[in-house]
Structure formats: structure tokens, C-alpha cells
């Protein structure tokens, strides 16, 4: 299993709508609207790095209202 934290920036005023859409994506374990530099912090998991890449590019970045993402892949989850 491969996991990552996604830091997501949204179009102005879209964070609540985006987080609701993200929570429906398979592999999305948590997604929260936050304050600070980013609008949403999410935790995702996928079986392989290839699957994680597809999840991030087509599902998360493809969500309407998402303007930018920053991915931090978990290297030691223990």
C-alpha cells in the first residue's frame, strides 16, 4: 500500500464543495478544510505507486474547483 498527504488549493469560495467531492473518491481516507497556506489537507491510499499517480492526477486534480496540489508521499508510516 502506498499513501500520501495531499495539500490542495481551491478556487476562491470552493473549498467546502471540493472537500465533499473528494470524500467520495475511492482511496480518499480523510479530507479536511483547513486554515493556512492550503485550503484542504487530505490523506490517500492506493495499492501501487501507479494507482496513486492515477488517483492524484485524474481524480483529485480533476475535481472541479481544485487549482493546485502538493503531494507528500509517506515513506515511513510505522
Buried (B, 14 or more C-beta within 10 A) or exposed (E): EBBBBBBBBBEEEBBEBBBEBBEEBEBBEEBEBEEEEBBBBBBBBBEEEEBBBEBBEEBBBEBEBBEEBEBEEBEEEE
